Amino acid sequence: MTDLPAADRADPSPATLIGADGTRLAYRRIVARAGDRRPGIVFLSGFASDMTGTKGVALEAWARQRGRALLRFDYTGHGRSSGAFRDGTIGRWTEDALAVLDRLTVGPQILVGSSMGGWIMLLVALARPQRVAGLVGIAAAPDFTEDLMWAQMPEPARARLMTEGVILLPSQYQDSPMEIGRALIEDGRRRLLLRRDIDIHCPVRLLHGMVDPDVPWSTSARLAERLTSADVTVTLIKDGDHRLSREQDLRRIFAAVEELSRESGTL
């Protein structure tokens, strides 16, 4: 038996936000219970993932039971949003996150970023510091395009990517290979964070599995060192994988959001 909040098995059709360039961003939003003053929650999914993953759906169900505002969405080229995945970049997906933050949320927000979403949440916090009450990173992967993807790519594949503009890479999370565009690597290099101090001052909670095969847990340790905030904790989960989607992992995520809500002075 479990006392985790139950999530609907059928995910209703999402709403759509139309961008200035005609981009269609799919999103799901629940509003706070009347009189609730706690920060809203924005879930930022990972690379080639979408808002219907276990963590996003469970977090919404948890927030709904507690009368909390929550927003989850799909980046361009992901899920039900428009655009081609191969054309996506860290900069473009950060613009998507800023668009939904600016147009679909009110007041301070706690950003919950999974894997690549952990990089996006940092860039959003740097761009909108007054809107961010706290950050929760789940296997956060800042700089992954350079430190993990490019660094591990064989030289022939690097050359083909640079000359042809796209390459197919296998993925353990989907049946078909992923189309990786040259722009992803080049844009990522302009947005690297771990090479310098990161001027973020809100409280940050970082959760990372020690058997994560995709993003080493040392990434969260490096991130904690670079953040200028004095209120940063790293939780290492010895048997945790990259997804951190087990019941015990979800409880840790919920607890981190609760803790940041208390620190905001509104819980």
N, C-alpha and C positions, 0 to 999 in steps of 0.2 A: 504493500500500500504506500501511497505517497500523499503528502499534503501540499505538493507544489500546485500552483494555480493551473487549472485546466485550460488549455487553448483549444479554440474551435478547430475541428479537423478541416473544414472547408474554409479557405481564405477568400472572403468575398472580393468581388472586383474592386480594385483600388481606384481612388480618385486620381485626377491628372492635373499637374501644374504645367501651364504653357509658358515657356521661356520667351525672351525677347526675340530670339532667333528661330522660334518655332519648335524648339525642342520640347518633347513631351516627357515629363518626369512623373512616373507612377508613385503614389504614396498612400499610406494608411495613417490616419490620425485619430486619436481619441482625445477629447477635451477633459479638463480637470473638473472634478465635482465642484459645484457652486461653493465659493468661499475658500477653496483650497489655495494656499499661497506658496506651496512648495515649488521648487524649480521643476520645469518640464524636463522630459527625457527625450533625447534624439539618438536613435540607433544608427550607426554607420557600419555597413556590412563590409566584407572583405573582397579581395580581388577575385573577379569572376563569380562572386556569390550574389545573393540578392536578399530582399527583405523577408522572404518566406522561409529563411533558414530557422533552425531550431531556436537559436538564441533570440533572434528578433521577435519571433512569434511568442515565445515564453515570456519575454520581457514585457510585451504588450499585455498579455493575460495577467501578469503580476501587477502591472500598473493599473489596469482596469479594475481589478478587485480592490485596489486601494484609493481609487478616485484620482489617480495621477494623470497628468497630461503626458502623452507620448506620441512621437512621430517616427515612423520608419519609411524608407523610400528606396527606390532603385536608381543608381547612377545611370547616365546615358550609356547605352550599349549593354545594360544589365537587365535581367528580369523583363518587366513589362514596359520599361521606358524605351523611347526611340533611340535611334543611332546604332552604329556598328561598334562592337567591342574593340575591334582592331584599331579604330580611330581614337580610342580613349587615351587620356593621359592623367597623371596625378593632378595637374593644374585644372583640367576640365572637370574632373570629378570633385575637386575642391570647390569649383564654381557652382556645381550642382548642389553641394552641401550648403554653401552660403545662400543660394537662392531659396532653398526650403526653410533654412533658419530665418532668413529675413522676412519671408512672405507667409509662412505657415505657423510660426511660433510667436509667442508673446512673453516678454520678461526673460529672466535668467534660465539657462538650460544646463542640464548635466549631459555631456556628450559621452556616449558609450561606443567605443570604436573597436571593432574586431579585425585583427590582422592589418591589412591595408587600411581599414577604417581607423586604426590607431594613428597612422600617419596623417590621414585626412583630418582627424579631430584636432591634431596639433596645429595644422595649418589654419583651420577654422578659428581656433582659440587665439592664434597670433593675429588674425585679421579682425576678429570681433571680441576682444578681451572683455568688454563691458557686458556681453551677452552670455558669457560662460561662467557658470557657478562651480564647475568641477569637471574632471575627466576620469573616465574609467577605461583603461586599456586592457583588451583581452588578447594576449599574444600579439601585442602591438608590433608593427613592422615598418617603422620609419626607415627610409632609404633602401628598401628591399630591392628596388629595380637595379641599383648599383651594387650593393653589398652582397646580395644573394643571387639575383637573376643574372646580371652581367658577369659577376665574378665567377659563377659556376658554368657559364656558357662556353663550350669548346670554341677554339679560334675559328674553325671553318664556319660554324654557325654564326659567330659574330660578324664575319666578313659577309656572309649571305644576307644577314639582317641589314647591314649598312648599305649594301649595293642594291638589294631588291626591295628594301623597305618593310618587309614583313617576313616572319618565320613562324613555323608551326612547332610548338613545344608540347610534349605529352603532359597530361595532368592526371594525378591519382584521384582527383575528385570528380572527374567527368569522363565519359566514354571517348569523346572526340578530343583531338588536340586543340590547344588554344592558339589563336592567331595573335602573335605579339608584334606590334608595330614599332618601327624605329623611333617614332615620336615619343613612345612611352619611355624609352631609355633616355633620350635626349632631354625631354622635359623633366624627367625625374632628377637629372643631374643639376638642374637649376633650382631644385627644391629640397636638396639634402639638408638634414637638420643635425645629424649627430656629429658633425665636424666642428661645432661651436656651441656656446651656451645658447639655450632656448629660452627666450624671454617670456615665460609663462609663469604667472604668480598664483593661480588658483590651486586648490588642493587636487592631487592626482593619486589615483589608485591603479596600480599595474598588476595584473594577474598573468602568470605565465607557467605553462606546463614544462617540466624538466625533461620529458621525453617527446617534446615537439620536434617532428622530423623536418619541418619547413622553416621555422624561425627560431634560432637558438635563444634560450632563455637569457643569455648574456646581453641580448639586444635590450631587454627591459632594464637590466642593470646599467647599461651605457646610457639609456634614456634618462634614468633617475639621476645619474651624475650630471647630465647636461641641463636638466631643467633648473631654472633659477628659483622656482618655488621651494620653500623650506618644508612644505607639507606634502611629501611624496613618500609613499610606501610601495614596496614590491612584495607580492605574495608569490612564492614559488611552490608549485604543486608537484610533488615528486613523481606521481604516476600520471600526471596530466599530459594530454596530447595537444595538438594544435587547435582542435575545434573547441575544447573545453565546453562541451554541450551535455555532459552527464548531469544527473540531478544534483550531485554534490557541487559540481562546477557552477551550475545555474544559481544555487543558493549563495555561493560566494559573490557572484555578480550582483544579485539582488542586495546582499549585505553591503557591498561597496556603494551602491546607489543610496541606500538608507543612510550610511555613514556620512556621505557627502551632503545629503539633505539636512542632517543634523548640524553639520558644520556651517551650513548656509544660514542657520538660525530660524528656519521656517518649519521645522518638523516638531 
